[in-house]
Amino acid sequence: MNLEEYIEVIPDFPKKGVQFKDVTSLMQNGEAYKEAINQMSKLAKDMGAEVIVGPESRGFLFGCPVAFNLNLPFIPVRKPGKLPRETINYTYDLEYGTDTLCMHKDSIKKGQKVVIVDDIVALGGTMEAVINMVNLLGGEVVGLVCLIGLTSLPGVKKLEPFGLKCLIYDNVEDK
């Protein structure tokens, strides 16, 4: 099954010049969504995952079913004020400004093998922030799994040393 056929490209969203890759069109097809989750699950298993971590919000849409398939815990990474227990916070730079992510302080055990799952790698800042948080908690990032890697942007190259695997590698200028 060619999963790329199920990704709809929305021109000029959210702003002019952006070719937005809409993963919800894949999710609207049960067979394609299941195939994507099964492939992502196999990658995470082969990486030796003991826990799956996913950043808000689309990382939940792929990370939770991967964790479920593998009978592993899922750890959410959220924006400030969304997690009820004590958290660690990590602030990182965006193209214009900064953002902060949070994770429960007790969510990763020292030495635990972590695979981070998300939908798309573009600039790589969110994934890099999550890697830093896992490291701060003493976990070991053994791999990164994403549905789409945008090869014309710097995130894929930046994250390859962390074991990044994407089901679809797509140059945003192709479409």
Salt bridges, closest charged atoms under 4 A:
GLU4 OE2 - LYS175 NZ 3.54
ASP46 OD2 - LYS42 NZ 2.76
GLU56 OE1 - ARG78 NE 2.43
GLU86 OE2 - LYS105 NZ 3.20
ASP99 OD2 - LYS79 NZ 2.57
ASP106 OD1 - ARG85 NH2 2.90
ASP119 OD2 - ARG58 NE 2.47
GLU128 OE1 - LYS158 NZ 3.66
GLU140 OE1 - LYS113 NZ 3.33
ASP170 OD2 - LYS21 NZ 2.58
